[in-house]
Amino acid sequence: MMEAKKSGEGSDGDKFLRLMLDVTTRCNIDCPVCYRSQKEDDIPLEEIEKIASEYKDKIFLICGGEPTVRDDLPEILKLIKKRNEAFLITNGLKLADHDYTMVLKEAGLKYIFFSLNGLDDAVYEKLNGRKMLDIKLQALENIKRAGMKVCLAVMIVRDVNDKKEDIKEIMDFAIKNRDFIREVRFRAMAPIGKFLPKKKYSMNELKKLVCDSLDVDSNDIEKEFEFRKELNKSFNTDFPLMPCSLNFYVRVSKGIHPLFKDVSLEKIKGSRLKKLLLISRGMSVYGPTTVLGGLSRIFANKRKIPWIHGKDVLTIGLRSTPDESDFDLETNKKCPTGLYCNKKFISFCHANIIKDREWNDREGKDRS
């Protein structure tokens, strides 16, 4: 019999910072837009336990389908939390039940990716097939009372929720509730699974849309990307820098201001003291506690705390997931997120394409 792999010895997920598990493809709603519309059997609890035991200090993203349809979700959380951190990716409907929310908290859940595509029920009728804003707001209130932290996941679709006022309304809501909302992530709808016949927002289009909506200069947010690139070159760090995604931090006490708005990267790049300037600039922008704590987690390979956070700081994330038409395998090798697919972890976007193609082949569909 083949000997089981020991933790950290050649596991296929070792190269990823985050590991995603589609613990079910079932859901409690039937949305017109769903990137995971193919149906498969749930991953058995025993298999989840085996997967979780192979890793340590990873962030596991529990997704689906809708993970809360599994009665054993609390057990799944406990298994993952033994050695790793667990995030729940959810539509949030079941968390409108306060008692259920507390069950998940007691199982160790701290962090939630919560789907909030708008603050108007007309958006949910188009993207999710029914009105549900009141339920989602109740769920967010329960999460807040439970002391858990949230990333709002907003799927952007042309001519549905892409007006400037739509983007601004979501951000205003996040700023008002920044005591428990840590990030707003804007994701472009991709032609994977079930989708509306709308052109996908490219990364550049999405960046322009969000920056214009928030009255932010895109050059100021790109400075943070360039700063991380210089850190990687100077200190051999491995901040993920992917063309399909961009994260940046903003101060929100008086308006919305990118943290790197007043940083001159050209002076840093041209200096003989570049390393020292990178450290000092990082200290001044992020704060010494954040920088020293973050660097120690990176070098110790313990990145379970997901966000830089301050009283008046929010993360904004942008995602334009590649599909078969714009997928590049070589670039995707740098992806920091692995999705469990065909009994192994594969880069997230590649796995999505594989799953979608397999589903289309089974259903006899042709999208060429």
Beta strands, then each sheet from edge to edge (+ up, - down):
strand 1: 18-22
strand 2: 59-63
strand 3: 85-90
strand 4: 111-115
strand 5: 149-156
strand 6: 181-188
strand 7: 245-251
strand 8: 257-258
strand 9: 313-319
strand 10: 337-341
strand 11: 344-347
sheet 1: 8+ 7- 9+ 6+ 5+ 4+ 3+ 2+ 1+ 10+ 11-
end
